[in-house]
Amino acid sequence: MNFYLEDKEKVYLYLGIVLALIVGAMIFFFVVISPEIKQLKAQRGVVKERQIELARRQETIQGNERLRQEIKEAGTYHESYTDMLFFKEDITLVVKEIIAISRDLELEFGSIEPVSSESIDDFYENAPFSLKQMAVVFKMRASYPKLLKFLKRVEESKKLFKIETFEIKKNSKNPTVHDIKMTFNVFNAKLRI
């Protein structure tokens, strides 16, 4: 056996080995690596789709949070304004509110009389309630400091009162107190069903 090969045969041998390695590498690439690459590309596509879906869901969640916040603010706004109104046409609710303030300040009441009641037509169109304005006249006796405290408490009241007219007269029997006559406009709401 001749172990020595000629140069031409060595070149063919090396070329054959290199070719065999290339063919083997190609077979390995197409059989083993190529399916893995395809699978990775498919997974990358799935990941991108899920990222897009997640971004959409994040926007939806943020939109929902904004809506919840707006609903909460609207509810607070609604509560604060409905607390200001009387939801019964019963004048005793107004009287109770004013009497509670005046009792705390130890004012002397003379009389209370409802004067008028009229609907407010220019209230916004689709309101869930109709609004009426009631006028009530209160007569009382008080000193200036107590009167000022009374007015301040009326202003700070949760209920919506508007003093329409205000008269102060000197009391002829007691110079330290004054006769006071106030016309309050009170806003009454009635739910529309």
Backbone bond lengths (Angstrom), bond angles and torsions (degrees), N, CA, C in turn:
res aa  C-N    CA-C-N  psi(-1)  N-CA   C-N-CA  omega(-1)  CA-C   N-CA-C  phi
1 M - - - 1.434 - - 1.511 109.82 -
2 N 1.247 112.58 138.28 1.443 118.03 -178.13 1.530 108.17 -103.63
3 F 1.331 113.97 113.75 1.465 118.38 -178.18 1.513 112.68 -88.63
4 Y 1.226 114.26 -6.26 1.453 117.69 178.87 1.509 109.52 -94.57
5 L 1.262 115.92 125.49 1.455 121.60 -179.31 1.520 108.76 -107.50
6 E 1.246 111.98 151.23 1.448 116.38 178.39 1.521 108.90 -76.16
7 D 1.306 114.45 165.62 1.465 120.80 -176.98 1.518 111.81 -60.34
8 K 1.305 115.77 -39.24 1.450 119.98 -179.02 1.526 109.68 -65.28
9 E 1.283 116.40 -40.94 1.455 120.79 180.00 1.524 110.26 -68.60
10 K 1.352 117.06 -36.20 1.467 120.38 178.19 1.520 110.14 -64.44
11 V 1.305 115.38 -41.46 1.459 119.12 -179.92 1.523 109.06 -62.99
12 Y 1.349 117.24 -43.54 1.456 119.87 178.93 1.516 110.84 -64.46
13 L 1.293 114.69 -38.53 1.467 119.29 179.28 1.527 110.20 -63.93
14 Y 1.325 116.25 -46.89 1.470 120.18 179.00 1.524 111.07 -64.16
15 L 1.312 114.86 -41.62 1.460 118.73 177.51 1.527 110.84 -63.33
16 G 1.310 116.89 -40.28 1.463 121.16 178.12 1.519 110.86 -63.03
17 I 1.359 115.46 -43.41 1.481 119.35 179.53 1.534 109.66 -64.75
18 V 1.331 116.07 -45.92 1.466 120.17 -179.67 1.526 109.35 -62.34
19 L 1.338 115.86 -43.28 1.460 119.57 179.15 1.526 111.24 -62.95
20 A 1.323 115.79 -41.67 1.464 120.78 178.13 1.526 110.09 -62.85
21 L 1.330 116.57 -41.22 1.468 120.30 177.75 1.532 110.88 -64.94
22 I 1.337 116.06 -42.02 1.471 119.72 179.56 1.518 110.34 -65.04
23 V 1.357 115.90 -45.54 1.468 119.24 178.88 1.529 109.59 -62.82
24 G 1.316 117.23 -41.73 1.469 121.22 178.66 1.520 110.93 -63.79
25 A 1.330 116.06 -42.57 1.464 120.17 178.46 1.518 110.80 -64.14
26 M 1.338 116.36 -40.11 1.460 120.00 179.17 1.522 110.94 -66.40
27 I 1.321 114.67 -43.19 1.465 118.28 177.97 1.526 109.51 -62.54
28 F 1.329 116.82 -44.58 1.458 122.09 177.91 1.533 109.83 -60.00
29 F 1.343 117.15 -44.80 1.460 122.34 -179.49 1.526 110.74 -62.45
30 F 1.345 116.47 -48.85 1.466 119.45 -176.36 1.517 113.23 -74.94
31 V 1.335 116.83 -27.74 1.461 119.67 -177.97 1.529 110.79 -88.69
32 V 1.322 117.85 -41.51 1.465 120.84 -172.75 1.535 112.25 -103.88
33 I 1.299 117.53 -53.29 1.471 120.98 -170.74 1.530 111.89 -79.57
34 S 1.315 118.28 -42.29 1.461 120.90 -177.19 1.531 112.61 -58.60
35 P 1.328 120.55 -45.18 1.475 119.05 176.37 1.529 112.00 -62.13
36 E 1.325 116.42 -34.75 1.474 119.52 178.23 1.524 110.05 -65.63
37 I 1.329 116.93 -41.10 1.463 121.12 178.65 1.526 109.79 -64.30
38 K 1.341 116.50 -43.69 1.465 119.89 177.81 1.527 111.03 -61.07
39 Q 1.320 115.73 -40.60 1.459 120.45 179.67 1.533 109.74 -66.49
40 L 1.333 118.06 -41.35 1.461 121.52 177.56 1.529 111.04 -63.09
41 K 1.347 116.54 -41.61 1.466 119.95 177.56 1.525 110.59 -62.84
42 A 1.324 116.10 -42.47 1.462 120.06 178.88 1.532 110.00 -62.75
43 Q 1.336 117.35 -42.85 1.461 121.37 178.92 1.531 110.64 -65.83
44 R 1.330 117.05 -37.84 1.457 121.08 177.24 1.537 109.44 -62.85
45 G 1.326 116.75 -40.67 1.466 121.15 176.56 1.522 111.39 -62.09
46 V 1.342 115.64 -43.43 1.469 120.38 178.17 1.523 110.05 -63.19
47 V 1.341 116.35 -42.25 1.465 120.71 179.96 1.532 109.71 -62.49
48 K 1.343 117.62 -43.80 1.467 120.75 179.27 1.524 111.05 -62.44
49 E 1.343 116.69 -43.26 1.464 120.60 177.95 1.520 110.64 -60.61
50 R 1.325 115.76 -42.81 1.472 119.23 -179.54 1.525 111.14 -69.36
51 Q 1.333 117.73 -34.24 1.462 120.19 176.03 1.521 110.21 -64.33
52 I 1.334 116.46 -42.07 1.469 120.44 178.10 1.522 110.01 -63.65
53 E 1.343 115.73 -44.73 1.468 120.43 178.52 1.533 110.59 -62.51
54 L 1.324 116.72 -40.90 1.463 121.39 178.62 1.527 110.06 -63.82
55 A 1.334 116.92 -41.89 1.463 119.73 178.15 1.526 110.12 -62.09
56 R 1.351 117.38 -41.35 1.470 121.11 177.20 1.525 110.58 -62.19
57 R 1.319 115.24 -43.19 1.474 119.00 -179.86 1.530 110.88 -65.94
58 Q 1.341 116.38 -37.73 1.468 119.96 177.71 1.532 109.52 -61.16
59 E 1.335 116.47 -44.28 1.461 120.45 177.89 1.526 110.47 -61.27
60 T 1.326 116.31 -42.17 1.461 120.61 178.75 1.527 110.56 -63.61
61 I 1.318 116.48 -43.59 1.470 120.78 179.57 1.523 109.74 -63.01
62 Q 1.343 116.93 -43.97 1.465 120.05 178.74 1.523 110.54 -64.57
63 G 1.334 116.18 -39.91 1.466 119.53 176.50 1.518 111.34 -62.63
64 N 1.328 116.48 -41.88 1.470 120.75 177.66 1.522 111.00 -62.96
65 E 1.328 116.33 -40.87 1.465 119.83 179.05 1.527 110.72 -64.24
66 R 1.343 115.89 -41.83 1.465 119.32 177.07 1.526 110.26 -61.52
67 L 1.340 116.34 -43.05 1.464 119.82 178.73 1.523 111.50 -63.79
68 R 1.337 116.47 -42.42 1.475 119.54 177.64 1.524 110.52 -59.31
69 Q 1.327 115.91 -42.96 1.455 120.65 179.64 1.525 110.73 -64.32
70 E 1.333 116.28 -42.89 1.459 119.93 178.06 1.523 111.26 -64.31
71 I 1.338 116.39 -40.44 1.469 120.26 177.91 1.526 110.10 -64.10
72 K 1.320 115.64 -41.23 1.460 119.88 179.16 1.531 110.24 -63.51
73 E 1.337 116.46 -45.14 1.461 120.13 178.56 1.523 111.01 -64.09
74 A 1.332 116.37 -41.09 1.470 120.00 178.32 1.529 110.15 -63.99
75 G 1.340 116.25 -39.84 1.467 119.95 177.55 1.511 111.97 -63.06
76 T 1.330 116.03 -43.02 1.462 120.60 178.24 1.523 110.09 -64.00
77 Y 1.338 115.19 -44.04 1.464 121.33 178.27 1.535 109.51 -60.78
78 H 1.332 116.09 -46.72 1.463 121.58 -179.83 1.527 110.38 -61.53
79 E 1.344 116.97 -46.30 1.467 120.47 -179.73 1.516 111.45 -61.41
80 S 1.342 116.05 -44.60 1.462 118.40 -177.29 1.526 110.98 -63.70
81 Y 1.340 116.65 -38.29 1.457 118.41 -179.95 1.521 112.79 -79.38
82 T 1.315 118.16 -33.48 1.463 117.83 177.03 1.528 110.91 -73.27
83 D 1.332 117.64 -27.54 1.466 119.98 174.12 1.527 111.11 -65.55
84 M 1.318 116.36 -27.66 1.460 120.39 -178.52 1.530 112.24 -75.07
85 L 1.328 116.41 -23.24 1.455 120.40 -175.82 1.523 111.34 -96.17
86 F 1.301 115.53 156.77 1.457 121.72 171.82 1.515 106.17 -96.52
87 F 1.328 117.29 129.15 1.459 120.07 -177.16 1.519 113.16 -99.85
88 K 1.302 115.64 20.63 1.458 120.49 172.38 1.519 106.42 -137.21
89 E 1.314 115.42 148.95 1.449 118.77 179.37 1.526 110.66 -81.55
90 D 1.301 116.42 1.85 1.453 122.71 -178.23 1.528 109.86 -68.28
91 I 1.311 116.34 118.90 1.458 121.85 -177.21 1.528 111.74 -68.74
92 T 1.345 116.57 -19.78 1.470 119.09 -178.76 1.528 111.91 -63.26
93 L 1.323 117.84 -27.16 1.466 119.44 177.40 1.526 110.89 -64.81
94 V 1.330 115.85 -40.67 1.462 120.86 177.51 1.518 109.42 -66.23
95 V 1.307 114.97 -45.96 1.460 120.10 -178.76 1.527 110.45 -60.69
96 K 1.318 117.42 -43.79 1.467 120.71 179.23 1.525 111.09 -59.54
97 E 1.320 116.46 -41.72 1.469 120.58 -179.17 1.529 110.60 -64.11
98 I 1.330 117.14 -46.33 1.464 121.25 -179.33 1.529 110.46 -68.42
99 I 1.329 116.65 -41.58 1.470 119.88 179.99 1.524 110.68 -65.04
100 A 1.321 117.87 -38.06 1.464 120.22 178.23 1.525 110.55 -60.93
101 I 1.314 116.23 -41.37 1.473 119.50 178.31 1.526 109.98 -66.95
102 S 1.318 116.89 -45.24 1.468 119.64 -176.69 1.529 112.41 -69.60
103 R 1.338 117.80 -33.04 1.481 119.60 176.83 1.525 110.98 -64.38
104 D 1.327 115.63 -41.78 1.471 119.02 178.42 1.525 110.90 -59.33
105 L 1.325 116.57 -33.65 1.467 120.96 -177.74 1.528 112.92 -96.58
106 E 1.345 116.84 1.04 1.460 123.81 179.09 1.532 112.23 57.33
107 L 1.321 115.21 49.15 1.467 120.92 175.62 1.516 108.91 -89.18
108 E 1.341 115.67 153.19 1.464 121.49 179.68 1.529 108.70 -100.74
109 F 1.339 115.61 120.16 1.460 120.25 -179.98 1.516 110.50 -88.91
110 G 1.326 115.89 140.38 1.451 121.19 175.42 1.513 109.86 -99.44
111 S 1.324 117.27 -57.59 1.463 120.19 -179.76 1.525 110.54 -157.68
112 I 1.337 113.39 161.53 1.460 121.54 178.04 1.522 106.22 -136.58
113 E 1.335 116.95 126.22 1.460 117.85 178.33 1.530 110.38 -144.66
114 P 1.331 114.96 131.17 1.462 118.42 174.88 1.528 109.01 -72.57
115 V 1.329 116.72 139.64 1.453 120.71 -176.34 1.518 111.09 -105.47
116 S 1.338 116.42 -51.99 1.469 118.69 -176.38 1.521 110.05 -153.77
117 S 1.311 113.58 167.75 1.456 121.35 176.95 1.521 107.16 -147.31
118 E 1.329 116.86 124.77 1.464 119.26 179.61 1.523 110.04 -139.87
119 S 1.332 114.68 146.22 1.467 120.91 178.89 1.518 109.61 -75.00
120 I 1.303 114.85 146.34 1.465 120.75 174.70 1.511 106.63 -99.63
121 D 1.315 115.58 107.96 1.459 120.83 -174.51 1.515 113.44 -82.94
122 D 1.312 117.96 -25.39 1.467 119.43 -176.53 1.524 112.63 -87.66
123 F 1.327 116.14 16.90 1.459 120.31 174.29 1.513 107.85 -70.68
124 Y 1.330 117.92 153.44 1.465 118.50 -171.48 1.521 112.78 -60.89
125 E 1.339 114.12 147.96 1.459 124.58 -163.84 1.528 116.03 -57.33
126 N 1.296 118.62 -52.97 1.466 121.64 -173.69 1.526 112.73 -97.77
127 A 1.303 116.19 31.51 1.461 120.08 -179.74 1.524 109.72 -64.27
128 P 1.346 117.54 144.10 1.468 119.52 -179.78 1.530 112.54 -76.22
129 F 1.322 116.80 0.24 1.453 119.82 178.39 1.529 109.61 -145.81
130 S 1.330 114.90 158.23 1.464 120.02 173.42 1.526 107.17 -96.27
131 L 1.304 116.05 152.50 1.457 120.36 -174.69 1.522 109.84 -119.88
132 K 1.348 114.89 133.23 1.458 121.18 176.13 1.523 108.10 -122.59
133 Q 1.291 113.54 148.69 1.453 119.81 175.99 1.521 107.33 -109.46
134 M 1.330 116.68 123.79 1.464 120.91 179.52 1.519 108.59 -111.75
135 A 1.303 116.82 135.45 1.464 121.56 176.14 1.526 108.83 -103.26
136 V 1.325 115.42 130.85 1.465 121.38 -179.42 1.524 107.75 -131.57
137 V 1.336 116.83 131.46 1.462 121.70 179.37 1.532 108.58 -100.42
138 F 1.333 114.54 126.85 1.462 121.83 176.89 1.523 108.02 -114.84
139 K 1.353 115.01 130.96 1.459 120.12 174.08 1.521 107.08 -115.54
140 M 1.322 114.65 134.40 1.467 119.28 -177.86 1.516 110.14 -152.65
141 R 1.334 114.35 172.03 1.471 121.72 174.45 1.516 107.78 -124.05
142 A 1.355 113.60 135.73 1.469 118.05 179.50 1.528 109.91 -162.16
143 S 1.297 114.37 159.23 1.460 119.71 172.31 1.533 107.83 -82.97
144 Y 1.327 116.39 165.48 1.462 119.05 -179.74 1.536 112.70 -58.48
145 P 1.337 118.28 -46.49 1.484 117.33 -179.68 1.533 112.49 -59.54
146 K 1.344 116.16 -42.20 1.468 119.24 179.77 1.523 110.96 -68.87
147 L 1.325 116.85 -37.02 1.465 120.74 177.27 1.528 110.31 -62.31
148 L 1.310 116.45 -43.61 1.472 119.92 178.95 1.532 110.99 -63.40
149 K 1.329 116.04 -40.87 1.472 119.38 177.13 1.529 110.40 -63.97
150 F 1.338 116.40 -40.51 1.462 120.96 178.43 1.524 110.63 -60.73
151 L 1.326 116.18 -48.34 1.469 120.27 179.69 1.531 111.57 -61.51
152 K 1.313 115.58 -38.82 1.469 118.94 178.74 1.531 110.20 -65.02
153 R 1.330 117.19 -42.16 1.475 120.57 178.99 1.520 111.33 -65.70
154 V 1.331 117.58 -36.57 1.467 121.05 177.26 1.529 108.85 -64.38
155 E 1.323 116.87 -43.46 1.473 121.40 178.88 1.528 111.41 -63.31
156 E 1.326 117.20 -36.17 1.468 121.31 -177.76 1.529 112.71 -85.41
157 S 1.316 117.12 -6.27 1.464 121.03 -178.09 1.524 110.54 -62.46
158 K 1.328 114.71 148.08 1.466 119.68 176.80 1.515 111.35 -70.16
159 K 1.303 116.55 -24.67 1.464 120.98 -179.33 1.525 109.78 -81.82
160 L 1.318 114.93 151.39 1.460 121.35 -177.39 1.518 109.41 -90.41
161 F 1.328 114.74 104.64 1.456 122.52 175.13 1.525 107.57 -115.99
162 K 1.305 115.40 145.57 1.456 119.46 174.75 1.515 106.38 -132.43
163 I 1.325 116.51 121.89 1.461 119.83 179.19 1.523 107.22 -81.83
164 E 1.332 115.58 114.73 1.464 121.65 -176.30 1.526 110.68 -85.25
165 T 1.340 116.19 -49.99 1.469 119.81 178.02 1.526 108.55 -131.49
166 F 1.325 113.48 156.42 1.454 119.41 -174.20 1.527 107.48 -149.93
167 E 1.328 117.85 122.63 1.467 122.09 178.28 1.521 109.14 -127.99
168 I 1.314 115.87 136.92 1.469 120.89 174.54 1.527 107.19 -125.49
169 K 1.331 115.42 128.93 1.464 121.26 177.05 1.522 108.26 -127.75
170 K 1.295 114.58 146.15 1.455 120.23 177.60 1.533 108.75 -70.06
171 N 1.321 116.59 135.42 1.456 121.21 178.10 1.522 107.95 -83.33
172 S 1.321 116.21 125.31 1.471 119.97 -176.77 1.527 112.83 -72.25
173 K 1.311 117.68 -25.12 1.464 120.78 -177.94 1.519 112.50 -85.85
174 N 1.339 117.43 -34.65 1.463 120.86 -176.67 1.532 108.11 -134.29
175 P 1.336 118.33 108.91 1.462 120.80 -175.61 1.542 114.09 -71.59
176 T 1.325 118.77 -11.26 1.472 120.02 -179.62 1.521 113.03 -86.37
177 V 1.331 116.18 -13.63 1.462 119.55 177.90 1.524 109.88 -118.77
178 H 1.327 114.91 162.26 1.459 121.13 -178.90 1.520 109.14 -128.44
179 D 1.324 114.85 147.95 1.463 119.75 174.82 1.522 107.32 -84.36
180 I 1.308 115.14 129.61 1.461 120.39 -173.95 1.526 108.02 -124.96
181 K 1.324 114.57 136.40 1.462 121.11 175.96 1.535 106.48 -129.21
182 M 1.336 115.46 121.23 1.466 120.81 -178.68 1.520 109.35 -127.45
183 T 1.315 115.04 136.22 1.458 119.87 172.52 1.517 107.31 -104.68
184 F 1.313 115.57 117.72 1.462 121.87 178.76 1.518 109.44 -98.88
185 N 1.304 116.67 135.47 1.460 121.25 167.21 1.512 106.68 -97.96
186 V 1.302 114.92 125.94 1.457 121.54 -178.01 1.515 107.53 -119.81
187 F 1.313 116.36 140.43 1.460 119.87 -176.23 1.526 109.77 -104.23
188 N 1.324 113.37 124.55 1.459 122.01 -174.92 1.521 107.78 -115.19
189 A 1.331 115.92 132.17 1.473 120.31 -179.79 1.524 109.40 -113.10
190 K 1.321 115.28 142.94 1.458 120.85 176.11 1.521 107.16 -127.28
191 L 1.319 116.14 122.80 1.456 120.62 -178.17 1.521 110.72 -65.08
192 R 1.322 114.46 137.70 1.467 119.86 175.92 1.517 108.22 -90.82
193 I 1.314 114.90 132.10 1.468 117.96 -179.27 1.500 109.64 -113.15
